[in-house]
Amino acid sequence: MGIWLFYTYGWVGPRLTLPPIGTFLRAPALRADAEALLFSAKTFAAAMLAYYIALRIGLPRPSWAIITAYLVSQGSAGASLSRGVYRMVGTLIGAAATVVILPTFVAEPIICSLVLAGWIGFCLFLSLLDRTPRAYAFVLAGYTASLIGFPAVAEPDAIFDTALVRVQEIGLGILCAVLIHRFLLPRPMTGQLVAKVTATLRDARRLAGDLLRGETDPRQQADRHRLALDLLALNGLAMHLPYDPAIARPRRATLRHLHDRLARLLPLATEIEARLAAIHDDEALAALRHDIGQWIDAAPSSETDATAPHLIDRANQLRAETYAEPAQGGQLLAGNLAGHLAELVRLLHEGDLLGREVANARPARNRASRFGGMPATGYVHHRDPLMAARAAIGATLGILAGCLLWIWSAWPDGGLAVSVLGVTCALFGNVDAPAPNVRKYMLGSLYGVVLSLAYSFIILPRVTDFPMLVVVLAPAFLWGGSLQPRPATAYMALGITLTIPILSGLGAQYSADFADALNGSVALFVATGFGAASMTLLQTVPADAAIDRLLWLSRRDVARRARGHGPAEAGWTSLMVDRTALQLPRLAASTRLRADTLDAMLRYLRIGHAVARLHRALVPASDAIDRHARQLLGALAEGLANSRDDNADAVAALHQRLETLIARVAADADEGRLRLLDPLLDLRFALAATTDPQRAA
């Protein structure tokens, strides 16, 4: 203890009084350790409860109940229940598919292997398209068929009984995990969500305040990009809310409205930053900026709520007055900036109101009138069927190759090895580079094998009753469970907690066999090693290729919007925010410039927003200005579709046409000025931003 105190806090002299233990527990690292230990204890209790019940009712493989308890357990009660529901649904579908496939094709081993591998790949394809917690059901439908089907090839007549028993064992593990996490020191998801919403809104106001003060260093740009990850995290928490045990939960509609406003802040901050760098404030605009900055710095209250509409009216009035004056470049930009400042205040104000609704878990009575009856879009996930199909085909080919090697070699434990291979390809195939995660799992499996051999042949033979069994199992499982909530060690924990129950022979009675344990260990490592190799060859997507794919899809979608197609504004913004969030972890493994790539994503987001607004502003009975605007959009769409958006000559020609059109609109005294000027100015600034960085690596 003294050594630990020395390395942690330095020398503790005899006259120094240590802070209370509560002070230590408030430290983030120690608090995370305490939460991990509590999670591990609860999960171990659920696993032992499931194991005990399985033994009492005579299930043949009670170890599956233990494994399921660990796979289902999550950090909150709501997430554990939702994962349990999806696992149960996936298990039922996978078991039913296996009962149909195996007896039908068992006489043709190669065809049977192809069908099972194809089913696993198809389920992986669906899970990659879903990208919500529901995807876990598709993953389970795939690897349940692998776990049940391949080992049962030698006894196809018993496949129905095997599937039925497996469903019972898994259902028991799910039930125990859900009950323990729901009623034993439950950790509701709602509290985590409210805390995350509060922190995100606070960060959004801070970023807006820094922006108006002209503080736009790289750190603040990184914070702005990180907002995309915050929105992804909020969506992940919100998906579990229907399963949360909290009595009062935020409404999904409230969260969708909040997401729409926070997502719009990401490109809007870039728009305002570009205007501030291009113009010098006049007196009225400087006073407006100062008052908005003071409003942002003040803590949200009833007073700030009353001030926000006045600031919005001032900004809109300044915009209208500036546009009404004779056309000059600086005046046009000042009016455009005033309009964006009005939108900034509105978004932050409505975000504060929605944040209070989330905290109070009830909607405001006059929300419909307050927000103009606007429908909420919420989070929109990027889906790429081509990349999902690539991963699914790679998994199918890898599993089929393993089956062919098993058939050719007639390996007695080949069924177990191929079933583990199928689980590996399905469970780890949802990322661009699965092999590093598989290697972490193999490391955990190595620990699990060593512990399993020690339990099987040294410790368990001396255990005579169930309480003693729980005592001797506790150290290994509590250690493995404490690693599970930590992202860096989650896959290693999976290898530990999945390997020990199977290889230790935790059945109704002690029946350890050294040859079986050794053969099972060899099959496990051969399967995971083969899986890592096949996934490296067939399922891995280089980080730069994945980044280029997202940039190309974004450019393609901007071209579609320039032609008048694509989702509504909130849906487009949310889709691009999700793509930005997907780029962030990939950039960590890439050699290209992080800032340039993220700026390119924001550039496409802003162009897509501007061209859609311009399309809506064009009237059917078009005049010469509207015809020129349509020609401009057509040229922009053609340039994006032909990858000429980073060609200097093409961009210069497009800018020239755009400047000519802006000058004609500014000289027009009718309503067309207000109708077309804002989207044209937004398009000019978006096109002038950093070009596509695909060659910046």
C-alpha positions in Angstrom: 0.0 0.0 0.0 2.8 2.4 0.8 4.5 1.7 -2.5 1.2 2.4 -4.3 0.8 5.7 -2.4 4.4 6.7 -3.2 4.1 6.2 -7.0 0.7 7.7 -7.1 0.9 10.7 -4.8 4.6 11.1 -3.9 6.0 10.7 -0.4 3.4 10.8 2.3 5.1 12.2 5.4 4.0 11.4 9.0 2.4 14.8 9.4 0.5 14.9 6.1 -3.2 14.1 6.4 -4.6 12.2 3.4 -7.8 13.5 1.7 -10.9 11.5 2.4 -11.5 8.4 0.3 -14.3 10.2 -1.6 -11.7 12.6 -3.0 -9.9 9.7 -4.5 -13.1 8.2 -6.0 -13.8 11.5 -7.7 -10.7 11.2 -9.8 -11.7 10.1 -13.3 -9.3 7.1 -13.4 -10.3 5.7 -10.0 -14.0 6.3 -10.7 -13.6 4.3 -14.0 -11.9 1.5 -12.0 -14.7 1.5 -9.5 -17.3 1.3 -12.2 -15.4 -1.5 -14.0 -15.2 -3.5 -10.8 -18.9 -3.0 -10.0 -19.8 -4.1 -13.6 -17.6 -7.1 -13.3 -19.1 -8.1 -9.9 -22.7 -7.8 -11.3 -21.9 -9.7 -14.4 -20.2 -12.5 -12.5 -23.3 -12.7 -10.2 -25.5 -13.0 -13.4 -23.2 -15.7 -14.9 -23.2 -17.7 -11.7 -27.0 -17.4 -11.3 -27.5 -18.6 -14.9 -25.0 -21.4 -14.3 -26.8 -22.5 -11.1 -30.2 -22.6 -12.7 -28.9 -24.4 -15.8 -27.4 -27.1 -13.5 -30.7 -27.4 -11.5 -32.9 -27.8 -14.6 -30.4 -30.2 -16.3 -29.3 -28.3 -19.3 -26.5 -30.3 -21.1 -24.2 -27.3 -21.8 -24.6 -24.8 -18.9 -21.4 -23.1 -19.9 -23.3 -21.4 -22.7 -25.5 -19.7 -20.1 -22.3 -18.2 -18.5 -21.0 -17.1 -21.9 -24.3 -15.4 -22.8 -24.4 -13.5 -19.5 -21.0 -12.0 -20.3 -21.9 -11.2 -23.9 -25.2 -9.5 -23.0 -24.0 -7.5 -20.1 -23.4 -3.8 -20.8 -22.6 -0.8 -18.7 -26.2 0.3 -18.2 -29.5 -1.5 -17.5 -31.1 -0.3 -20.7 -28.2 -1.3 -23.0 -28.1 -4.8 -21.3 -31.9 -5.3 -21.9 -31.7 -4.1 -25.6 -28.7 -6.3 -26.3 -30.5 -9.2 -24.6 -33.6 -8.7 -26.8 -31.6 -8.5 -30.0 -29.5 -11.5 -29.0 -32.6 -13.5 -28.4 -34.1 -12.5 -31.7 -30.9 -13.3 -33.6 -30.5 -16.6 -31.8 -34.0 -17.7 -32.7 -33.5 -16.7 -36.4 -30.1 -18.3 -36.6 -31.2 -21.5 -34.9 -34.2 -21.8 -37.3 -32.0 -21.2 -40.3 -29.6 -24.0 -39.2 -32.5 -26.4 -38.6 -33.6 -25.8 -42.2 -30.1 -25.7 -43.9 -28.3 -28.6 -42.2 -30.7 -31.5 -42.9 -31.4 -30.2 -46.4 -27.8 -30.2 -47.6 -25.9 -32.5 -45.2 -25.5 -35.1 -47.9 -23.5 -32.6 -49.9 -20.8 -31.2 -47.6 -19.5 -28.6 -50.0 -22.9 -27.2 -50.8 -23.8 -27.3 -47.1 -20.7 -25.4 -46.3 -21.4 -22.9 -49.0 -25.0 -22.3 -47.8 -23.9 -21.9 -44.2 -21.1 -19.6 -45.1 -23.4 -17.6 -47.4 -25.9 -17.3 -44.6 -23.3 -15.9 -42.2 -22.1 -13.5 -44.9 -25.7 -12.4 -45.6 -26.3 -11.7 -41.9 -23.0 -9.7 -41.8 -24.2 -7.7 -44.8 -27.4 -6.8 -43.1 -25.6 -5.8 -39.8 -23.3 -3.5 -41.7 -26.2 -1.8 -43.4 -28.1 -1.3 -40.1 -25.4 0.5 -38.0 -27.6 0.6 -34.9 -27.8 -1.6 -31.9 -30.3 -3.7 -33.9 -27.3 -4.9 -36.0 -26.4 -7.2 -33.1 -29.5 -9.3 -34.0 -28.2 -9.9 -37.5 -24.7 -10.8 -36.2 -26.3 -13.3 -33.8 -28.4 -14.8 -36.6 -25.2 -15.4 -38.5 -22.8 -16.8 -35.9 -25.5 -18.9 -34.1 -25.8 -20.8 -37.3 -22.0 -21.2 -37.3 -21.9 -22.4 -33.6 -24.8 -24.8 -34.0 -24.4 -25.9 -37.6 -20.7 -26.9 -38.2 -20.2 -29.0 -35.1 -23.5 -30.8 -35.8 -22.6 -32.0 -39.2 -21.7 -35.4 -37.8 -25.1 -35.7 -36.2 -27.6 -33.9 -38.5 -30.6 -35.8 -37.1 -30.1 -34.2 -33.7 -29.9 -30.6 -35.0 -33.4 -29.6 -33.8 -32.7 -30.8 -30.3 -29.3 -29.1 -30.3 -30.8 -25.8 -31.5 -33.6 -26.0 -29.0 -31.2 -26.6 -26.1 -28.9 -23.9 -27.3 -31.8 -21.4 -27.4 -32.8 -22.4 -23.8 -29.2 -22.0 -22.5 -28.8 -18.6 -24.2 -32.3 -17.4 -23.1 -31.4 -18.3 -19.5 -28.1 -16.3 -19.7 -30.0 -13.3 -21.2 -32.7 -13.5 -18.5 -30.2 -13.6 -15.6 -28.0 -10.8 -17.1 -31.0 -8.5 -17.6 -32.4 -9.1 -14.2 -29.1 -8.5 -12.3 -28.3 -5.3 -14.2 -31.8 -4.0 -13.9 -32.4 -4.6 -10.2 -29.0 -4.9 -8.5 -27.5 -1.4 -8.3 -28.9 -0.5 -11.7 -27.2 2.2 -13.8 -29.8 3.9 -15.9 -29.0 5.1 -19.3 -31.1 8.2 -18.9 -28.6 9.8 -16.4 -25.7 9.2 -18.8 -27.7 10.7 -21.7 -28.7 13.8 -19.8 -25.1 14.4 -18.7 -23.9 13.9 -22.3 -26.5 16.3 -23.6 -25.6 18.9 -21.0 -21.9 18.7 -21.8 -22.5 18.8 -25.5 -24.7 21.9 -25.2 -22.1 23.6 -23.0 -19.3 22.8 -25.5 -21.5 24.1 -28.3 -21.9 27.5 -26.6 -18.2 27.7 -25.8 -17.3 27.0 -29.4 -19.8 29.7 -30.6 -18.4 32.2 -28.1 -14.8 31.5 -29.2 -15.9 31.9 -32.8 -17.4 35.3 -32.3 -14.3 36.4 -30.4 -12.1 35.4 -33.4 -10.4 32.5 -31.5 -10.2 29.9 -34.2 -6.9 28.1 -33.6 -6.4 24.4 -34.6 -7.5 23.2 -31.1 -10.9 24.8 -31.5 -11.3 23.4 -35.0 -10.6 20.0 -33.6 -13.3 20.6 -31.0 -15.7 21.5 -33.7 -15.0 18.3 -35.6 -15.3 16.4 -32.4 -18.9 17.5 -32.2 -19.7 14.9 -34.9 -18.5 12.2 -32.5 -20.5 13.7 -29.7 -23.6 13.5 -31.8 -22.8 9.8 -32.7 -22.4 9.0 -29.0 -25.7 10.7 -28.2 -27.5 8.7 -30.8 -26.0 5.5 -29.5 -27.2 6.3 -26.0 -30.7 7.3 -27.3 -31.1 4.0 -29.1 -31.3 2.2 -25.7 -33.7 4.6 -24.1 -36.9 2.5 -24.7 -35.3 -0.3 -22.7 -34.1 1.9 -19.8 -35.7 1.3 -16.3 -35.9 5.0 -15.6 -39.5 6.1 -14.8 -39.1 9.4 -16.7 -37.3 9.2 -20.0 -36.7 11.9 -22.6 -38.9 11.7 -25.6 -37.3 10.5 -28.9 -38.9 13.4 -30.7 -37.1 15.9 -28.3 -33.8 14.2 -29.0 -34.3 14.3 -32.7 -35.1 18.0 -32.6 -32.0 18.6 -30.5 -29.8 16.6 -32.8 -31.0 18.6 -35.9 -29.9 21.8 -34.2 -26.6 20.6 -33.0 -25.8 19.1 -36.4 -26.5 22.3 -38.1 -24.1 24.1 -35.8 -21.2 22.2 -37.4 -21.3 23.8 -40.9 -22.8 27.1 -39.6 -19.7 27.7 -37.5 -17.5 27.3 -40.5 -19.8 29.7 -42.5 -19.5 32.4 -39.8 -15.7 31.9 -39.5 -15.3 32.4 -43.2 -17.4 35.6 -43.2 -15.5 37.1 -40.2 -12.2 36.5 -41.9 -13.4 38.2 -45.1 -15.0 41.4 -43.9 -14.5 44.2 -41.4 -17.4 44.9 -39.1 -19.3 48.1 -39.4 -20.6 49.7 -36.2 -24.0 48.0 -36.2 -22.6 44.6 -37.0 -19.9 44.9 -34.3 -22.5 45.9 -31.7 -24.6 42.9 -32.7 -21.6 40.5 -32.4 -20.7 41.9 -29.0 -24.2 41.5 -27.6 -24.5 38.0 -29.0 -21.2 37.1 -27.5 -22.3 38.3 -24.1 -25.6 36.4 -24.5 -23.6 33.2 -25.3 -21.3 33.6 -22.3 -24.2 34.1 -19.9 -25.6 31.0 -18.2 -28.9 29.9 -19.8 -31.8 31.3 -17.8 -35.2 32.9 -18.2 -33.5 36.2 -18.9 -31.4 34.8 -21.7 -34.5 33.1 -23.1 -36.2 36.5 -23.3 -33.1 38.1 -24.9 -32.7 35.5 -27.7 -35.7 36.6 -29.8 -34.6 40.2 -29.6 -31.2 39.3 -30.9 -32.6 37.3 -33.7 -34.9 40.2 -34.7 -31.9 42.6 -34.6 -29.9 40.3 -36.8 -32.7 39.8 -39.3 -33.4 43.5 -39.4 -29.7 44.3 -40.0 -29.7 41.8 -42.8 -32.7 43.3 -44.5 -31.4 46.8 -44.2 -28.0 45.9 -45.6 -29.5 44.1 -48.6 -31.8 47.0 -49.3 -28.8 49.4 -49.7 -27.0 49.8 -53.1 -25.1 46.7 -53.9 -21.5 46.6 -52.6 -19.4 43.6 -51.8 -18.8 44.4 -48.1 -22.5 45.2 -47.5 -23.6 42.0 -49.1 -21.3 40.0 -46.9 -22.4 41.9 -43.8 -26.0 41.1 -44.6 -25.2 37.5 -45.2 -23.2 37.3 -41.9 -26.1 38.9 -40.0 -28.5 36.2 -41.3 -26.1 33.5 -40.1 -25.8 35.1 -36.7 -29.5 35.1 -36.4 -29.5 31.4 -37.2 -26.7 30.8 -34.6 -28.7 32.5 -31.8 -31.8 30.5 -32.8 -30.0 27.2 -32.8 -28.4 27.8 -29.5 -31.6 29.1 -27.9 -33.7 26.2 -29.1 -30.9 23.8 -28.1 -31.1 25.2 -24.5 -34.8 24.8 -24.4 -34.6 21.2 -25.7 -31.8 20.4 -23.3 -34.1 21.4 -20.4 -36.8 19.1 -21.8 -34.3 16.3 -21.9 -33.2 17.0 -18.3 -36.8 17.2 -17.1 -37.9 14.2 -19.2 -41.1 16.0 -20.5 -41.8 18.1 -23.5 -42.7 21.8 -23.3 -46.4 22.5 -23.9 -45.9 25.0 -26.6 -43.0 23.3 -28.4 -44.9 23.0 -31.7 -45.6 26.7 -31.9 -42.1 27.6 -30.6 -40.4 25.6 -33.3 -42.8 26.4 -36.0 -44.2 22.8 -36.3 -41.0 21.7 -38.0 -40.6 17.9 -38.3 -37.6 16.4 -36.6 -35.2 14.3 -38.7 -32.8 13.0 -36.1 -29.6 11.0 -36.7 -29.2 9.7 -40.3 -26.7 6.8 -40.7 -24.4 6.5 -43.7 -24.9 3.2 -45.4 -22.7 1.8 -48.1 -24.2 -1.4 -49.7 -21.1 -1.9 -51.9 -18.6 -1.9 -48.9 -21.0 -4.0 -46.9 -21.2 -6.5 -49.7 -17.4 -6.6 -50.0 -17.0 -7.4 -46.3 -19.8 -10.1 -46.5 -18.3 -11.7 -49.6 -14.9 -11.7 -47.9 -16.3 -13.4 -44.8 -18.2 -16.0 -46.9 -15.0 -16.9 -48.9 -12.9 -17.1 -45.7 -15.4 -19.4 -44.0 -15.8 -21.5 -47.2 -12.0 -21.9 -47.5 -11.9 -23.1 -43.9 -14.7 -25.6 -44.6 -12.8 -27.0 -47.6 -9.6 -27.4 -45.6 -11.7 -29.3 -43.0 -13.3 -31.5 -45.5 -10.0 -32.2 -47.3 -8.1 -33.0 -44.1 -10.9 -34.8 -42.3 -9.8 -33.2 -39.1 -11.9 -34.6 -36.2 -12.0 -31.2 -34.5 -12.6 -29.3 -37.7 -16.2 -28.7 -37.0 -15.3 -26.8 -33.8 -12.6 -24.9 -35.6 -14.9 -23.8 -38.5 -17.6 -22.8 -36.1 -15.1 -20.5 -34.3 -13.9 -19.2 -37.7 -17.5 -18.3 -38.5 -17.9 -16.5 -35.2 -14.7 -14.6 -35.8 -15.6 -13.4 -39.3 -19.1 -12.4 -38.2 -18.2 -10.8 -34.9 -15.2 -8.8 -36.0 -16.2 -8.0 -39.5 -17.9 -4.7 -38.8 -14.7 -2.6 -39.0 -12.3 -1.7 -41.8 -9.3 -3.6 -40.3 -10.6 -6.5 -38.2 -7.2 -8.3 -37.7 -6.0 -6.1 -34.8 -9.1 -6.8 -32.8 -8.8 -10.5 -33.6 -5.3 -10.5 -32.3 -6.5 -8.9 -29.0 -9.1 -11.6 -28.8 -6.4 -14.3 -29.4 -4.3 -12.8 -26.6 -7.3 -13.0 -24.2 -7.9 -16.5 -25.4 -4.3 -17.4 -24.6 -4.9 -16.2 -21.0 -8.2 -18.1 -21.0 -6.6 -21.4 -22.1 -3.9 -21.1 -19.4 -6.5 -20.4 -16.8 -8.8 -23.2 -18.1 -6.0 -25.8 -17.9 -5.2 -24.7 -14.4 -8.9 -24.9 -13.4 -9.5 -28.2 -15.2 -6.6 -30.2 -13.8 -5.5 -28.5 -10.7 -8.4 -26.6 -9.0 -11.7 -28.1 -10.0 -10.9 -31.7 -9.0 -10.7 -30.4 -5.4 -14.0 -28.5 -5.5 -16.9 -30.4 -3.8 -19.9 -28.0 -3.8 -21.3 -25.0 -5.7 -20.4 -22.2 -3.3 -16.8 -23.3 -3.3 -16.9 -23.4 -7.1 -18.1 -19.8 -7.2 -15.3 -18.8 -4.9 -12.6 -20.4 -7.0 -14.0 -19.1 -10.3 -14.3 -15.5 -9.0 -10.7 -14.3 -9.4 -10.5 -15.2 -13.1 -14.0 -14.0 -14.1 -13.8 -10.8 -12.0 -10.5 -10.0 -13.6 -11.8 -10.7 -17.1 -15.0 -8.9 -16.5 -13.2 -5.8 -15.2 -11.5 -5.5 -18.6 -14.7 -5.7 -20.6 -16.0 -2.1 -20.1 -12.7 -0.6 -21.2 -12.5 -0.2 -25.0 -8.8 -0.9 -25.1 -9.2 -4.3 -23.5 -12.7 -5.3 -24.4 -11.7 -7.8 -27.0 -9.1 -9.4 -24.7 -11.8 -9.7 -22.1 -14.0 -11.4 -24.6 -11.3 -14.0 -25.2 -11.0 -14.7 -21.5 -14.7 -14.9 -20.6 -15.6 -17.0 -23.6 -12.7 -19.5 -23.4 -12.8 -20.4 -19.7 -16.4 -21.7 -19.5 -15.9 -24.0 -22.6 -12.4 -25.4 -22.0 -12.8 -25.8 -18.3 -15.7 -28.2 -18.8 -18.2 -26.4 -16.6 -20.9 -29.0 -16.9 -23.2 -30.9 -14.6 -20.3 -32.9 -13.3 -16.5 -32.9 -13.5 -15.4 -34.6 -16.7 -12.1 -32.9 -17.8 -10.1 -34.7 -20.4 -6.6 -33.4 -21.2 -6.6 -34.6 -24.8 -10.0 -32.9 -25.4 -8.9 -29.7 -23.8 -5.6 -29.7 -25.8 -7.4 -30.4 -29.1 -10.0 -27.8 -28.3 -7.3 -25.2 -27.6 -5.5 -26.1 -30.8 -8.8 -25.7 -32.8 -9.5 -22.4 -31.2 -6.1 -20.9 -32.1 -6.0 -22.4 -35.6 -9.5 -21.0 -36.3 -8.8 -17.5 -34.9 -5.4 -17.4 -36.6 -6.9 -18.5 -39.9 -9.7 -16.0 -39.4 -7.2 -13.1 -38.9 -5.3 -14.1 -42.0 -8.4 -14.4 -44.2 -9.9 -11.2 -42.9 -6.6 -9.4 -43.6 -6.8 -10.6 -47.2 -10.5 -10.5 -47.9 -12.2 -8.1 -45.4 -9.6 -5.4 -44.7 -10.1 -1.9 -46.2 -7.0 0.4 -46.0 -7.8 3.6 -44.1 -6.9 5.8 -47.1 -9.2 3.8 -49.4 -12.1 4.1 -46.9 -11.5 7.9 -46.6 -11.4 8.3 -50.3 -14.6 6.3 -50.6 -16.5 8.6 -48.2 -15.1 11.7 -50.0 -16.2 10.3 -53.4 -19.7 9.4 -52.1 -20.0 12.9 -50.6 -19.0 14.5 -53.9 -21.5 12.3 -55.8 -24.3 13.3 -53.5 -23.5 17.0 -53.8 -23.7 16.6 -57.6 -27.2 15.0 -57.1 -28.3 17.9 -54.9 -27.1 20.3 -57.6 -29.5 18.6 -59.9 -32.3 18.9 -57.5 -32.3 15.5 -55.9 -31.3 14.1 -52.5 -32.6 14.3 -48.9 -34.1 17.4 -47.1 -31.7 19.8 -45.5 -31.8 18.3 -42.0 -31.3 14.8 -43.4 -28.4 15.9 -45.6 -26.7 17.7 -42.7 -27.1 14.7 -40.4 -25.8 12.3 -43.1 -22.7 14.4 -43.6 -22.1 14.7 -39.9 -22.2 11.0 -39.6 -19.7 10.6 -42.4 -17.5 13.1 -40.7 -17.7 11.0 -37.5 -16.7 7.9 -39.6 -13.7 9.7 -40.9 -12.2 10.6 -37.5 -11.0 7.1 -36.4 -9.9 6.3 -39.9 -7.7 9.4 -40.1 -5.9 8.1 -37.0 -4.6 5.2 -39.1 -4.0 7.4 -42.2 -1.0 9.4 -43.4 -3.1 12.2 -44.9 -3.6 15.5 -43.3 -6.5 15.3 -40.8 -7.6 18.9 -41.0 -7.7 19.0 -44.8 -9.8 15.9 -45.0 -12.3 17.0 -42.4 -12.4 20.5 -44.1 -13.2 18.7 -47.4 -16.2 16.9 -45.7 -17.4 20.2 -44.3 -16.9 21.8 -47.7 -19.1 19.2 -49.4 -21.7 19.6 -46.7 -21.8 23.4 -47.2 -22.0 23.1 -51.0 -24.8 20.6 -50.7 -26.7 22.9 -48.4 -26.2 26.0 -50.6 -27.2 24.3 -53.9 -30.3 22.9 -52.4 -31.3 26.3 -51.0 -30.6 27.8 -54.4 -32.8 25.2 -56.1 -35.7 25.9 -53.8 -35.3 29.6 -54.5 -35.7 29.2 -58.3 -39.2 29.8 -59.5 -40.8 27.7 -62.3 -41.5 30.8 -64.5 -37.9 31.6 -64.6 -36.3 34.9 -65.8 -32.8 35.3 -67.2 -31.3 35.3 -63.7 -33.0 32.0 -62.8 -31.9 30.4 -66.1 -28.3 31.4 -65.4 -28.6 30.0 -61.9 -29.8 26.7 -63.3 -26.9 26.6 -65.8 -24.5 27.3 -63.0 -25.9 24.4 -61.0 -25.6 22.2 -64.0 -22.0 23.1 -64.6 -21.3 22.5 -60.9 -23.0 19.1 -60.9 -21.0 18.1 -64.0 -17.7 19.2 -62.5 -18.4 17.2 -59.3 -19.6 14.1 -61.2 -16.4 14.2 -63.3 -14.1 14.8 -60.3 -13.1 18.3 -61.6 -13.9 20.1 -58.3 -10.2 20.3 -57.5 -9.2 21.4 -61.0 -7.9 25.0 -60.8 -9.2 26.0 -64.3 -12.6 24.5 -63.8 -13.0 26.0 -60.4 -11.8 29.4 -61.7 -14.4 29.3 -64.5 -17.1 28.4 -62.1 -16.2 31.2 -59.7 -16.3 33.7 -62.6 -19.8 32.6 -63.5 -20.9 32.7 -59.9 -19.5 36.2 -59.3 -21.3 37.4 -62.5 -24.5 36.0 -61.2 -24.1 37.5 -57.7 -23.6 40.9 -59.3 -26.7 40.6 -61.4 -28.8 39.5 -58.4 -27.4 42.3 -56.2 -28.4 44.8 -58.9 -31.9 43.5 -59.1 -34.2 45.6 -56.9 -37.1 43.1 -56.5 -37.6 40.2 -54.1 -35.1 38.1 -56.1 -32.3 39.7 -54.2 -33.4 38.2 -50.9 -34.5 35.0 -52.5 -31.2 34.2 -54.3 -28.5 36.2 -52.7 -28.0 34.2 -49.5 -27.6 30.8 -51.2 -25.3 32.3 -53.9 -23.1 33.9 -51.3 -23.0 30.6 -49.3 -22.1 28.7 -52.5 -19.3 31.2 -53.2 -17.7 30.8 -49.8 -18.1 27.0 -49.9 -16.5 26.7 -53.3 -13.6 29.0 -52.1 -12.8 26.6 -49.2 -10.0 24.0 -49.2 -10.2 21.7 -52.2 -10.4 18.0 -52.1 -7.3 16.7 -50.3 -7.1 13.3 -51.9 -3.5 14.0 -53.0 -2.5 15.7 -49.7 -1.1 12.5 -48.2 
